[in-house]
Amino acid sequence: MARIRMLTSVAGAGFSWRVGEEIDLPGPEAVKWADGVRAELVRAAPVETPEQPPAAETAARRPARRRAAPRGTE
């Protein structure tokens, strides 16, 4: 069985579906209805979202180069 969500209201002999209603249908029939105009497929598992936003990435900086002491004229 596949689940679809109706995008338009549809009625026929023995059925009536409203916009937003979710219906379980056999796979091939659900695919026929889920054309993006009449209905859409509904994900079986919820979409995973991270618990915390990812930390900002920072590049490690190299230590500054030490400059040689200026040569004095002696």
N, C-alpha and C positions, 0 to 999 in steps of 0.2 A: 504494500500500500504506500502511496505517496500522498503528501499533503499539499494542497494548493490554497492560495488566498485569492478571493475574487476581486477583480478590479472594476467590474461592471455587474449590475444586477442581471440575472438570467432566470427565466422560468420556462418550464415545459411540462409535459405530461407526467405528473407525479413528483415534481421537484420544483423548488424555488430557492434560489441563492441570492443573498444581498451583498452589496459592496463591503469588503472587509471580512466577510465570513470565511472561515477555513474549513475545507472539506477534504476527507480522505477518499481517494479513488485508487483503483488498480493502476499500476505504473504506466502502461501504454495509454490509458484513457486520460490520466493526469497530464501526460506530456502533450496530448492533443489540446486540452483546455489551456495549458500554461503557455500561451503564445505571446505573452507580454501585453495583450490588449484585453482579453477576457479575464485572464488569471495569471498568477505567477507561482512558481514552485516555492515552497517554504522549507527552509533549512531544518533538518532533523535535530542537529545539535546547535546549541547557542554559540554565537560568535565569541571567541575568547578575547578578553581585553586584559591588559596588564594591570596588576593591582596598584603599582606605583608608576609614575611616568619615568622613563629612562633618564639616568643621570647624564648631564652634559659631558661630552667627551672633551678632554683637554690633552694637548700634546705635551710631553715632558720637554723641558728646556734643558739644553746643555749648559754646564757652568761656563761663565765668561772666561775667555782666555786671558791669562796674565801677560801683560806686556813686559818686555825686557826693560830694565832700567836704562835710561839714556846714558850713553857713553860720554864721559867727561874728557876733556882734553887735559892731559897732565903733562 
